[in-house]
Amino acid sequence: MQLNSYDKNGITVIEIEGRLDASCAPALKTKFKELSAKQNNFVLDLSKMDYIDSTGLGTIVSCLKVVSEASGDVKLACLKDKPRMIFEITRAYKIFDIFDDLNAAVESFIQ
């Protein structure tokens, strides 16, 4: 897994590339903790994420919990078909705003 983060219109975007599974979920948690000390609103760009397991999903939920306590939010963008299936099977899609377009996800914070 590779992580890249940048600012887009005052919102922190974290790109997740590759697999988000038990072996690399701690790296996301560490990166998110570091970034959430400065920012409360995030978009996870999942356009390059090929796979997610239950640990990866739990990590994303944990990230949402951290910023929710500080009145922030985590929104998901560009979720591919296979990872999307995990969100549907577990019904995790009910707790996240999921957008097909990165710009729409970022703009949703402004509206």
Backbone as a ProteinNet text record, in pm:
[ID]
protein_1_A
[PRIMARY]
MQLNSYDKNGITVIEIEGRLDASCAPALKTKFKELSAKQNNFVLDLSKMDYIDSTGLGTIVSCLKVVSEASGDVKLACLKDKPRMIFEITRAYKIFDIFDDLNAAVESFIQ
[TERTIARY]
84.8	0	89.3	46.4	111.8	9.7	55.3	-29.8	29	-56.4	-15.7	-122.5	-81.1	-180.3	-147.7	-253.1	-238.1	-363.8	-352.9	-464	-534.5	-666.7	-747.3	-861.6	-852.6	-955.1	-979.4	-872.9	-883.7	-923.9	-937	-972.9	-851.4	-819.2	-707.3	-754	-686	-714.4	-603.7	-643.9	-547.6	-574.7	-476.1	-486.2	-433.2	-511.4	-469.3	-451.4	-330.2	-300.5	-262.7	-321.5	-289.8	-389.1	-339.3	-422.8	-426.2	-544.7	-559.4	-603.9	-505.6	-534.1	-462.8	-469.1	-414.9	-266.6	-193	-49	-13.2	-99.5	-64	-162.7	-270.1	-367.1	-304	-207.6	-144.8	-76.8	-24.5	39	-64.1	-183.9	-290.8	-332.1	-346	-386.2	-285	-157	-51	-54.6	-66.5	-72.3	-194.4	-307.3	-430.5	-420	-362.2	-346.1	-261.4	-154	-65.8	-141	-216.5	-288.9	-408.2	-474.6	-594	-560.2	-434.1	-393	-406.1	-410.5	-416.6	-547.1	-621.2	-738.2	-845.1	-971.5	-1081.9	-1164.4	-1142.3	-1220.8	-1130.7	-1169.4	-1086.4	-1169.2	-1104.1	-1156.6	-1053.4	-1097.8	-1010.8	-1034	-930.3	-936.1	-899.4	-998	-980	-972.2	-945.8	-943.1	-833.7	-729.5	-619	-612.8	-716	-720.1	-786.9	-713.2	-762	-834	-802.4	-852.2	-860.7	-962.7	-974.8	-1027.2	-969	-1019.8	-1087.6	-1130.6	-1205.5	-1120.5	-991.3	-903.6	-890.9	-878	-872	-1000	-1113.1	-1241.7	-1253.8	-1211.8	-1214.5	-1127.7	-1016.4	-928.2	-995.4	-1062.7	-1133.8	-1245	-1316.9	-1421.5	-1359.9	-1245.7	-1175.4	-1135.2	-1090.6	-1055.9	-1178.1	-1291.6	-1415.4	-1451	-1436.3	-1468.5	-1381.1	-1252.4	-1159.3	-1201.7	-1229.8	-1264.1	-1407.5	-1495.5	-1634.1	-1639.4	-1551.6	-1546.3	-1499.1	-1435.6	-1389.2	-1473.8	-1597.7	-1692.8	-1642.5	-1562.9	-1514.4	-1582	-1532.7	-1592.8	-1488.3	-1513.8	-1435.1	-1532.4	-1502.1	-1583.7	-1497.6	-1560.8	-1489.3	-1517.1	-1413.2	-1428.6	-1369.1	-1436.8	-1384.2	-1362.2	-1457.7	-1449.4	-1469	-1372.3	-1379.5	-1480	-1515.1	-1618.9	-1590.2	-1470.5	-1442	-1442.2	-1371.6	-1380.6	-1523	-1594.6	-1732.5	-1818.8	-1793.1	-1868.8	-1855.7	-1736.2	-1713.2	-1797.9	-1804.4	-1885.8	-2034.1	-2077.1	-2217.5	-2250.3	-2164.9	-2189.3	-2195.9	-2105.6	-2099.3	-2192.2	-2254.2	-2342.4	-2269	-2137.5	-2057.1	-2088.6	-2146.4	-2184	-2285.5	-2352.4	-2452.1	-2388.9	-2263	-2200.5	-2106.7	-2084.4	-1996.4	-2072.4	-2033.2	-2075.5	-1976.2	-2026.7	-1941.4	-1973.3	-1868.2	-1882.7	-1806.9	-1861	-1793.5	-1682.4	-1683	-1589.7	-1518.8	-1387.3	-1308.7	-1350.5	-1368	-1405.7	-1540.8	-1634.5	-1766.5	-1753.9	-1667	-1646.6	-1588.4	-1489.4	-1427.5	-1528.1	-1601.3	-1698.9	-1813.6	-1841	-1952.2	-1925.7	-1800.3	-1767.8	-1799.9	-1793.1	-1810.5	-1958.2	-2041.4	-2184.2	-2255.6
-117.5	0	123.6	222.4	351.7	457.2	553.2	663.3	794.5	880.1	1013.8	1108.5	1217.6	1314.2	1452.7	1529.8	1667.1	1745.6	1876.8	1966.5	2003.8	1997.9	2040.4	2125.4	2254	2349	2341.6	2324.7	2321.6	2187.9	2086.8	1951.3	1861.8	1776.9	1684.6	1561.9	1534	1416	1314.9	1192.7	1083.2	981.6	962.4	861.3	729.4	625	491.4	408.5	358.7	280.7	138.2	41.9	-98.9	-163.9	-245.7	-323.4	-257.4	-247.8	-201.8	-323.2	-387.1	-508.7	-504.6	-613.9	-619.7	-584	-614.5	-587.8	-440.2	-361.9	-221.2	-123	-171.2	-83.3	3.8	-47.5	39.9	163.6	151.2	267	375.4	335.6	433.4	497.7	417.2	469.8	572.2	543.5	634.4	764.4	752.9	871.3	955.5	889.5	961.3	1033.9	969.1	1031.2	1157.6	1149.1	1263.4	1378.7	1347.7	1450.7	1506.8	1423.4	1468.7	1561.8	1572.1	1668.7	1811.8	1824.4	1956.4	1980.9	1876.1	1886.5	1787.5	1824.4	1736.5	1682	1733.6	1689.6	1625.5	1503.6	1423.9	1362	1345.2	1262.5	1153.8	1029.6	918.9	888.7	910.8	881.4	734.4	654.3	509.5	459.9	551.2	515.2	414.4	406.9	314.5	201.7	191	83.4	-38.7	-148.4	-269.4	-366.2	-359	-461	-402	-443.6	-406.4	-527.4	-553.2	-661.8	-599.8	-684.3	-635.2	-544	-570.9	-484.5	-347.6	-344.9	-218.2	-138.5	-207	-140.7	-87.2	-166.9	-123	-0.6	6.8	122.5	248.5	236	352.3	396.7	301.3	334.4	403.2	354.2	414.9	559.8	584.1	720.3	811	760.8	838.1	870	773.5	794.4	904.3	901.9	1001.5	1143.1	1166	1302.9	1340.1	1242.2	1271.3	1331.2	1283.3	1336.1	1481.2	1525.7	1664.2	1740.5	1693.7	1754.8	1754.7	1654.6	1641.4	1526.2	1495	1387.7	1326.4	1203.1	1133.4	1092.6	1133.9	1095.7	1014.4	924.3	833.9	872.1	860.3	893.3	783.1	759.5	672.8	528.5	473.3	336	238.1	150	50.4	-59.4	-140.1	-241.8	-344.5	-404.7	-509.3	-454.2	-343.6	-287.8	-240.3	-189.4	-143.6	-258.1	-379	-495.4	-516.5	-494.1	-510	-409.1	-286.5	-184.1	-219.7	-282.4	-321.5	-442	-542.7	-663.8	-631.5	-545.2	-509.8	-393.8	-336.6	-220.3	-96.8	-95.3	20	142.9	122.6	236.2	326.9	275.2	355.5	459.2	441.7	537.4	634.3	613.8	702	767.9	890.7	951.6	904.1	838.4	783.3	854.6	906	982.1	912.2	921.6	864.2	955.5	1080.6	1181.1	1249.7	1262.8	1325.2	1469.9	1545.4	1686.4	1701.8	1614.8	1620.6	1593.5	1500.9	1470.7	1590.5	1655.5	1773.4	1886.8	1910.4	2019.8	1998.4	1873.4	1846.3	1906.4	1928.9	1992.4	2141.9	2199.8	2344.9	2382.8	2295.7	2326.9	2329.5
0	0	0	-75.2	-74.9	-34.9	45.3	89.1	39.6	-8.6	-48.9	2.7	63.8	114.1	62	40.5	-5.5	30.5	21.4	51.5	-78.5	-77.3	-192.2	-139.8	-162.9	-118.3	32.4	108.6	254.6	313	228.5	272.7	248.9	344.8	327.8	251.3	141.1	59.5	86.2	114.4	131.2	20.6	-65.3	-170.7	-115.5	-132.1	-90.7	-217.1	-236.8	-356	-317.3	-386.7	-360.7	-266.9	-177.1	-85.3	51.8	108	246.6	327.7	390.4	465.7	600.5	672.2	808	814.3	709.1	712.9	700	637.1	616.6	680.2	737.4	803.1	911.7	990.2	1090.8	1030.7	908.9	843.5	814.4	771.8	748.2	879.7	982.7	1113.2	1164.4	1148.9	1191.9	1111.8	978.9	891.7	924.5	946.5	975.6	1109.8	1207.8	1339.3	1327.7	1250.4	1228.5	1159.9	1056.2	981.4	1059	1137	1208.5	1324.6	1359.9	1461.7	1408.3	1273.4	1209.8	1135.1	1105	1016.9	1062.7	1042.2	1082.4	966.4	845.8	730.7	626.3	586.2	496.4	385.1	271.1	163.6	138.6	140.3	104	-43.3	-124.4	-267.1	-283.9	-320	-328	-472.2	-564.7	-706.4	-740.1	-657.9	-683.5	-580.8	-497.1	-398.3	-462.2	-467.3	-534.1	-441.7	-311.4	-218.5	-79.3	-6.3	135.1	211.4	327.9	412.7	535	626.5	742.7	831	839.4	918.8	854.1	722.3	650.2	666.6	656.4	675.2	817.4	913.5	1052.9	1075.4	1005.2	1017.6	963.3	850.4	794.5	889.5	946.2	1044	1165.9	1210.1	1323.7	1292.7	1170.6	1128.4	1136	1089.9	1096.6	1241.1	1328.4	1469.7	1530.8	1499	1553.5	1515.9	1387.8	1346	1381.5	1390.8	1430.4	1569.9	1656.3	1792.4	1795.5	1686.5	1675.2	1573.2	1549.7	1456	1312.5	1276.2	1139.7	1068.7	948.1	870.3	777.4	737.3	636.7	527.3	405.2	290.2	196.2	122.8	33.7	-110.6	-193.9	-335.4	-422.4	-534.6	-641.6	-597.4	-527.2	-477.7	-593.7	-615	-722.2	-686.7	-787.2	-770.6	-661.5	-660.3	-561.4	-418.5	-391.1	-255.9	-221.4	-320.7	-297.1	-246.4	-297	-252.5	-102.1	-48.2	96.4	173.4	123.6	189.1	182.8	74.1	60.8	149	147.5	226.6	376.4	420.5	562.8	598.9	498.8	514	566.6	549.9	592.3	508.3	389.8	305.3	375.5	476.6	548.6	640.8	676.9	768.7	698.1	568.4	491.2	377.2	345.6	220.6	115.8	11.4	-93.3	-223.8	-287.4	-411.4	-523.5	-644.6	-760.5	-811.3	-767.1	-816.9	-700.1	-708.3	-602.4	-579.3	-686.6	-672.2	-602.9	-635.4	-570.6	-421	-383.9	-241.7	-169.5	-229.2	-168	-158.3	-266	-269.2	-170.7	-136	-43	95.1	129.9	256.6	252.8	136.6	122	120.5	73	59	189.9
[MASK]
+++++++++++++++++++++++++++++++++++++++++++++++++++++++++++++++++++++++++++++++++++++++++++++++++++++++++++++++

